[in-house]
Amino acid sequence: MTGARPRPLHPPTAAIATVDRPDQRRYELTVDGEVAGWVTYRLHEPRVTFIHTEVLPAFAGRGLAQRLAADVLDDARARGLRVRPLCPYIARYIREHPAYQDLLTGVEVRHG
């Protein structure tokens, strides 16, 4: 989440990749090179605030929002960042996946 150069989070698998685009303050998930969804964020190290998650309707029903949530949370962990989930989807994902709860900043997770 630093610098302005897009940075793949991991090698693409099955034509699905998540990339951090710090110049746009968002992670993008692509399918066959086409943007299918994104998570917008604000970075105030050592904290990242996830604001909004969206998957385009043409890509709905494929589990891409879950993949995107896991990818951005895994990246936050790898970077040593604490997470503030203002996005209801990310907050719910954290509630449903306790392995990510240690990333929380101590601010209550929104219910959504």
C-alpha positions in Angstrom: 0.0 0.0 0.0 3.0 2.3 -0.3 4.3 3.8 -3.5 2.3 4.4 -6.6 3.2 1.3 -8.6 0.6 -1.5 -8.9 1.8 -4.5 -6.9 0.4 -8.0 -7.4 -0.3 -9.6 -4.0 0.5 -13.1 -5.3 0.9 -14.8 -8.6 -2.4 -15.0 -10.5 -4.1 -18.3 -10.3 -6.9 -19.4 -12.7 -6.8 -16.0 -14.3 -7.8 -14.3 -11.0 -5.4 -11.8 -9.4 -5.6 -9.1 -6.7 -3.4 -6.0 -7.1 -2.9 -3.1 -4.8 -3.2 0.2 -6.6 -2.0 2.7 -4.0 -2.3 5.7 -6.4 -6.1 4.9 -6.5 -6.2 3.8 -2.8 -7.8 0.6 -3.8 -7.2 -3.1 -4.4 -8.5 -4.5 -7.6 -9.4 -8.0 -8.3 -9.2 -9.0 -12.0 -10.5 -12.0 -13.9 -8.7 -12.6 -17.2 -7.2 -9.1 -16.9 -10.6 -7.4 -16.5 -11.4 -5.5 -13.3 -14.2 -7.5 -11.6 -14.2 -5.8 -8.2 -12.3 -3.7 -5.7 -11.8 -2.6 -2.1 -11.2 1.1 -1.4 -9.1 2.0 1.6 -7.3 4.7 3.5 -3.8 4.1 4.8 -2.5 5.7 7.9 0.3 3.4 8.9 0.3 1.3 11.0 -3.5 1.2 10.2 -5.5 0.5 7.1 -9.2 1.5 7.0 -11.2 -0.6 4.5 -14.1 1.6 3.2 -16.0 -0.2 0.5 -16.0 -3.5 -1.3 -17.7 -4.0 -4.7 -17.9 -6.7 -7.3 -19.4 -5.9 -10.6 -22.8 -7.6 -11.3 -21.3 -9.5 -14.3 -18.9 -11.3 -11.9 -21.4 -11.9 -9.1 -21.9 -15.4 -7.6 -18.4 -16.6 -8.1 -17.1 -16.1 -4.6 -14.9 -13.2 -5.8 -15.9 -10.9 -2.9 -14.7 -13.5 -0.4 -11.4 -14.0 -2.4 -10.9 -10.2 -2.4 -11.6 -9.9 1.3 -9.2 -12.6 2.2 -6.5 -11.2 -0.1 -6.6 -7.7 1.3 -6.6 -9.0 4.9 -3.7 -11.3 4.1 -1.8 -8.4 2.7 -2.6 -6.2 5.7 -1.2 -9.0 7.9 1.9 -9.5 5.8 2.6 -5.7 6.0 2.1 -5.6 9.8 -1.0 -3.3 9.5 -3.9 -3.1 11.9 -7.4 -3.1 10.2 -10.3 -0.8 10.7 -13.2 -2.3 8.8 -15.7 0.5 8.0 -16.9 -1.6 5.0 -19.8 -3.8 6.2 -18.6 -6.7 3.9 -15.1 -6.7 5.3 -16.4 -6.4 8.9 -18.8 -9.4 8.4 -16.0 -11.4 6.7 -13.8 -10.8 9.8 -16.6 -11.8 12.1 -17.1 -15.0 10.2 -13.4 -15.8 9.9 -11.9 -15.5 13.4 -8.4 -16.0 12.1 -8.5 -12.3 11.0 -9.8 -10.8 14.3 -6.3 -10.2 15.6 -5.9 -7.6 12.9 -8.6 -5.3 14.3 -7.6 -2.0 15.7 -9.8 -2.3 18.7 -12.5 -0.2 17.0 -15.8 -2.2 17.1 -16.6 -4.1 13.9 -19.6 -2.7 12.1 -22.6 -5.0 11.7 -23.9 -5.1 8.2 
